[in-house]
Amino acid sequence: AQSVTQLDSHVSVSEGTPVLLRCNYSSSYSPSLFWYVQHPNKGLQLLLKYTSAATLVKGINGFEAEFKKSETSFHLTKPSAHMSDAAEYFCVVSSSNFGNEKLTFGTGTRLTIIP
Amino acid sequence: NAGVMQNPRHLVRRRGQEARLRCSPMKGHSHVYWYRQLPEEGLKFMVYLQKENIIDESGMPKERFSAEFPKEGPSILRIQQVVRGDSAAYFCASSPRVGLRMRGDSPLHFGNGTRLTVT
């Protein structure tokens, strides 16, 4: 069985300050982990993915995440928030790299950027 | 190359009516997934289909819900006799068959969703 826990349902930061969105995972297998972003009334866009290569993963729009096996964490960070970063962020785990891509989503973190 | 197309974007149904949600996968993709997002929640897997086959329907409610992906045409998620609790956003995602997916690519490409409101 696999699961993800997003520790904060809402995060508010000021524009230009760092962003930290926390995620812990549980998986019986070597997991693939992803962060997706969802803007209002839109679909989901992949920010970045980890698939057992480098533990520090760089994604789009200046986001990055670090896979820490000892802590079972995959926190998402960005050095400086921009107003356009306001959205819902989902941490996602998949135990399969190929075949059935049945992803397990966290409950989401709503990021608000304060001008 | 058009992405995953879902229609309608918004659907309003009265209790007891039927809802039909359509999904056209990306060109070249033969695998389709349906997910449901209830208000204030993450996406929950419903069903995984390939052309003319249901591969995994472990997330589908046992009654009133069905899905198909015919040889020709879009995938259809059908909800019969809708109830208020069916109000949600329904997302379709597609992927190419194993061996054709590029490394670094998203495992799934999502559509913009259909927002179903049951009144």
Interface residues (C-beta under 8 A of the other chain):
Chain A: S32 F34 Y36 N41 K42 G43 L44 Q45 L46 K49 F90 S94 N97 F98 G99 N100 E101 K102 L103 T104 F105 G106 T107 G108
Chain B: G3 V4 H31 Y33 Y35 E40 E41 G42 L43 K44 F45 Y48 I55 D56 F91 S95 V98 G99 R101 G104 S106 P107 L108 F110 G111 N112 G113 R115
